[in-house]
Amino acid sequence: MPAKSGDQHEIDIKYLSDNPVKAAIDKSTRFSLGGTGFIQGMIVYIARNSDGTDEVAVEICPDPDAVSTDKLWSVVAKPAHGLVPTDAKNPLWVAVKLNSHFKDAYQGFLVV
């Protein structure tokens, strides 16, 4: 069975605009992902593991006030009410998936 075109699309997160990103519960925090291959339709989310598993209740949406490109992707994060703050020694992962397929993750997200 041939792979879908999105399955073969490479996305590589090389850095975050803030490292670590510090997102307060119930507040919006703007930050950007730097790297290559960013594309409309990809989903940015927060995970506990480097392989993008164990998703954390943080809403992440594209930043409506910023222009995103294939090398810089701007988003707004809002951790859910009641989420436990992150241990600074073990930051969460900013992860990306495309067409439900995990693509990459970068460690450096704290819920404060």
Protein Blocks (a to p, Z undefined) as FASTA:
>chain_A
ZZdfklmpccddfbdfbdcddddehiacddddddehiaehiacdddfbfnopaiaddddd
ddfkbccdfkbccddddddehiacddfklccdddddeehiafbdcehiacZZ
